[in-house]
Amino acid sequence: MENTKQTPQEKSTLSNILEQIKIVLVIYGIVIIIHMVSIGSKLPDLAKSTVVSFVMVVIAITLKNVVKKPNLPGFAWATLVSFVLTLPISPIADFIVNAMSAYSFGLVGLPLLAFAGIAVGDQLEVFKKLSWKIVIVSFVVMASTYFGSAAISNIILSLKGMI
């Protein structure tokens, strides 16, 4: 018979994953409440979107905790998972896109930004050490992202003859 005991590291990884999933469940509860209150979404309509999104987040959390190289943050793994699963060559892309139609992503972002603010609030001492230069770097990054996205959109729309 094989020994199925988990090593302390495997137990730690599993407990990290479960702890993160608990937090995600709370966030999804908030997302559902926000949708029901603000735009009158019905719970059955939100259920499919929530389950599909939750599965993708669980995959991302698992990858973040299991894959050590590259050491990417959770949101990067979530972005990669959702990107790959919704590529046109993905057999489940249409299902995911249709399933997510009940979500207003502006409303999904509300609790995420709130939790991000709380997390950053804990790190004020780190921000103080970064000095005022971080403000300049932030503006350059945001402006570059905006103008880069606009340039790419302009090129694509021009190639398709839409502008």
C-alpha positions in Angstrom: 0.0 0.0 0.0 1.1 3.5 -0.8 1.7 6.0 2.0 -0.8 8.8 1.5 0.3 11.0 4.4 0.9 14.6 3.4 4.2 16.4 4.1 4.0 19.5 6.3 4.7 21.6 3.2 1.7 20.0 1.4 -0.5 20.6 4.4 0.6 24.2 4.5 0.0 24.7 0.8 -3.5 23.1 1.1 -4.3 25.2 4.1 -3.2 28.4 2.3 -5.4 27.5 -0.7 -8.4 26.8 1.6 -7.8 30.0 3.5 -7.7 32.1 0.3 -10.9 30.3 -1.0 -12.7 31.3 2.2 -11.8 35.0 1.5 -12.9 34.6 -2.1 -16.3 33.2 -1.0 -16.8 36.3 1.2 -16.0 38.6 -1.8 -18.4 36.7 -4.0 -21.1 37.1 -1.4 -20.5 40.8 -1.5 -20.5 40.8 -5.3 -23.9 39.0 -5.4 -25.4 41.4 -2.9 -24.1 44.5 -4.8 -25.6 43.1 -8.0 -29.0 42.4 -6.4 -29.2 45.7 -4.7 -27.8 48.1 -7.3 -29.1 46.7 -10.6 -31.8 44.3 -9.4 -30.1 41.1 -10.7 -31.9 37.9 -9.7 -30.0 35.2 -7.7 -30.5 32.4 -10.3 -29.1 34.7 -13.1 -26.0 35.4 -11.0 -25.5 31.8 -10.0 -24.0 30.7 -13.3 -21.7 33.7 -13.5 -20.6 33.2 -10.0 -19.8 29.5 -10.3 -17.9 30.0 -13.6 -15.9 32.9 -12.2 -15.3 31.0 -8.9 -13.9 28.0 -10.7 -11.4 30.2 -12.6 -10.4 31.9 -9.4 -9.9 28.6 -7.6 -7.7 27.4 -10.5 -5.7 30.7 -10.2 -5.3 30.3 -6.4 -4.1 26.7 -6.8 -1.6 27.7 -9.5 -0.3 30.6 -7.3 0.3 28.3 -4.4 1.7 25.3 -6.3 3.7 26.9 -9.1 6.8 28.5 -7.6 8.6 29.7 -10.8 7.6 32.2 -12.0 6.4 33.7 -8.7 3.4 35.6 -9.9 0.8 37.4 -7.7 -2.7 36.0 -7.6 -4.2 38.5 -9.9 -1.7 37.7 -12.6 -2.6 34.0 -12.4 -6.3 34.9 -12.5 -5.7 37.0 -15.6 -3.7 34.3 -17.3 -6.3 31.6 -16.4 -9.2 33.7 -17.7 -7.3 34.8 -20.8 -6.4 31.2 -21.8 -9.9 29.8 -21.1 -11.5 32.6 -23.2 -9.2 32.5 -26.1 -11.1 31.8 -29.4 -9.3 28.4 -29.7 -10.6 27.3 -26.3 -13.5 24.9 -26.5 -15.1 26.5 -23.5 -14.6 30.2 -24.4 -18.2 30.7 -25.7 -19.6 29.1 -22.6 -17.6 31.2 -20.2 -18.3 34.5 -22.1 -22.1 33.7 -22.1 -22.1 32.5 -18.5 -20.4 35.8 -17.3 -23.1 37.9 -19.0 -25.0 38.4 -15.7 -22.0 40.3 -14.1 -21.5 44.0 -14.4 -17.7 44.1 -14.1 -17.8 47.7 -12.7 -19.7 46.3 -9.8 -17.4 43.3 -9.4 -14.5 45.7 -9.0 -16.0 47.5 -6.1 -15.3 44.9 -3.3 -12.0 44.1 -5.0 -10.9 47.7 -4.8 -12.1 48.0 -1.2 -10.1 44.9 -0.2 -7.1 46.2 -2.1 -7.3 49.5 -0.2 -7.5 47.6 3.1 -4.4 45.5 2.1 -2.5 48.7 1.0 -3.5 50.4 4.2 -1.6 47.8 6.2 1.5 48.6 4.2 1.8 52.4 4.8 5.2 52.1 6.3 6.5 50.4 3.1 4.9 53.2 1.0 6.6 55.9 3.2 10.0 54.3 2.4 9.3 54.5 -1.3 9.2 58.3 -1.2 7.5 60.7 -3.6 9.2 59.1 -6.6 6.6 56.4 -6.6 3.9 59.0 -7.5 5.8 59.9 -10.7 6.4 56.3 -11.6 2.7 55.5 -11.1 1.6 58.4 -13.3 4.1 57.3 -16.0 2.9 53.7 -15.8 -0.8 54.7 -16.0 -0.3 57.1 -18.9 1.8 54.6 -20.8 -0.9 51.9 -20.3 -3.6 54.3 -21.5 -1.8 55.6 -24.5 -0.5 52.1 -25.4 -4.0 50.6 -25.2 -5.3 53.5 -27.3 -2.6 53.0 -29.9 -3.2 49.3 -30.2 -6.9 49.9 -30.5 -6.4 52.5 -33.2 -4.2 50.1 -35.2 -6.6 47.2 -34.9 -9.6 49.3 -35.8 -7.7 50.9 -38.7 -6.7 47.4 -40.0 -10.4 46.3 -39.8 -11.5 49.5 -41.6 -13.7 50.6 -38.8 -12.1 54.0 -38.5 
